[in-house]
Structures are given as C-alpha cells and as structure tokens.
Amino acid sequence: MKVDENSGHFINIYHEHWVWRLKMSKRPTLINKVAKGMQHKINRIIPEKVHRVVTKAVKEIIRAVLFGAGFTTFKRLQPGTLEEVEQLALKKIKIYSSSSAAEGAITGFGGFFSSLADFPLWLSLKMKMLFEIANVYGVDVTDYKERLYILHIFQLTFSSQNHRNAIFKIMSDWEQQKEQLPTDIHEFDWRTFQLEYRDFIDLAKLIQLIPGIGAISGALVNHTYTKKLGKNAMNAYRMRIAEFNS
C-alpha cells in the first residue's frame, strides 16, 4: 500500500487515528464503572443455563461467519494508495450501515418476537463488513490469526471501557501478542465476548422491543453502531500500517 505522508489525506487520518487511540486507551469513567456494576448484578440474577445457551449461540454464529466459505474466499485486491483504500472502506461502511438500519427497522417493527431475529442477522452483517474492510486493506482473511484480529476489532466497539482497554493493549502489540492467543477457536473466551456484547447493547436495544416505535430505534441503533464498528476497523488497520512502516 502506497502511503504519501505529505498528502492532506494522510495528515487528516493521522490526527483522527491518534484521537481514536486516546479514546481506546482512556480510563473508565465513574459512569462507566456504575453502568458495568449494574450489568454485573443483572447477570448474576440470570440463570447459569441461560448464560450457557447464549454463549453457545453467539459462538456458533461467529464461527459460521469466521469459517464460512463466503467470508474467507474474497478476491485479493490490488494495492492502491492509502486514500484509495480508505475511500473504498468508507463505501463498505456506508453500504453495511444502511443495510443494518433497514434490517433493524424491519425486525423492530413487529416488537419483541420479530426483534429476536435482529440478533443473528445484525451480528452476521457486522462480521461480514469487518471481513470486507480487512480485504480492502489487503489483509489475508484466510489467516486464522487475522480472523482473531477481526474479533478483537468487534470487541473494541461492543465492550465496556475497562475491557476495551485490555483488548486495545493486545492489538497495539499485535505481532507479539497474537502468538499468545489460542490456536483453537473453541478455546477463545466466548463467555466474556458475549457478556460484554450483551451488556453493551442491551439498553440500546430495549426500545426496539416496543412494536412500531421499535422500528425507529432499531434502524437508528443499528446504523449508528455499524458505522462506529466500521470506523474502529479502519483505525485498527491504520495502526497495523503504522507498525509496518515504522
């Protein structure tokens, strides 16, 4: 990938990237801690059997995406300039944000029961977007460790600030840290993954359970967080580019 450090685009993304790094590594606020404490109390009330069922469901959905043929057989793109790559990444984010908004509106319109379909559908859309963005940046998505990197990007967006700090620390030293990660996807910490994800989106998705109003909420929440996930992915790969060029 060609990086022109004198271009206006490079200067803009350099600033944006370092602001992002500060956000990813900042300490949890008092509000963050209180909110997480409340979620811990709620999770303790939920029966262990429910936790196991949800953990397995999330694990199977993600595994289907990570190892599905349609997600690992992308045509490798020819390397272009950083600006060209990022313009394509932004197009991918726009497409998936709009698709996620439409999906959230449809599933939210019918209230509680139709909203249940939102969980696997939106999760699949978000993961598909991450694969496409990785491909745009020239990443070999058939590489198992690169698929783990995608899971780490996901956790940056849908986690408490405290867990986000831990994930960001791993990603900041990826070439070293990836060697310590499990070689078997079954050994990945799926329980923490699903708890952080659920805790993060539960309140945002609550209104979606109300028929009619849920359509507006579902569209807004899905669009907002899909776009945020996409931008986090761009910055995560910018960080890798910076490592290789340092």
Steps between C-alpha positions, in 0.01 A plus 500: 500500500637838398501760779568861405591662830484847341140470384215682670318168543791350692515801733125476567501127576813538714311743725183289497695185579676644804175640639359147459797346682442734794133398517585131489754528782332751733407389850139405580295790635286478813192464279668212313574324829148550638339374178726194492425430866127503428548259211699265725212495747251424223723223362520338843119480508480332160513118536826333403313285247397814311859625492617167357230502231576858392876438505457197275269689264745789462790259458326305223387813313850649508667169409267463202610843381870456578529171313221533243617471139332827408707685758844355433518489118517869421687598187823669611492862393788669324684737737425866442571823679385540859243753385354260242486220756324717756245632252406140422483416871265794558275374217484159671405666829226702331354190333498291817376783723204549267434125478516467879263794544248341263533167680453667840192688380338186361568282804415783740163573339340183634616539861644232725473184291619646170780679687641161596599458135705819520766336716640248248426712191671815623790302645558335162485833316753657736742210463462497120586870494813441707617232258447730203684788665789269585513391137502864386813559709668202337467263794500127432171403667578129456766545770355372830679768706357772276153369574582526870604860433154559354347367824716744694377790286146391576573504873645851481155625399274281711669489839530694823783753514697279736486200266563729203824611667615138531411418138668814370818413689514165320434658161760771555767228510329255267802335337622390842167445674342289227747222576346470848144460370328158483560297187159334537193720457322294766750631755407861429333672798147492359329561831673835556444583133123450521461661846683815391298513177165448673579743780593764245194473276226398748390853594535630145282216371234516772275748315515279191276251680207746485289441184509790256737722696749213491541548125639851546722394789623188320595696189679772696692269733606260224613782271691684774689201638571339163658827387695523826622142455614579147695807610664298778602243239657770283699633793602149607651436156656847493677395819635189326619709204679735739675201662626365168617845384679587826 
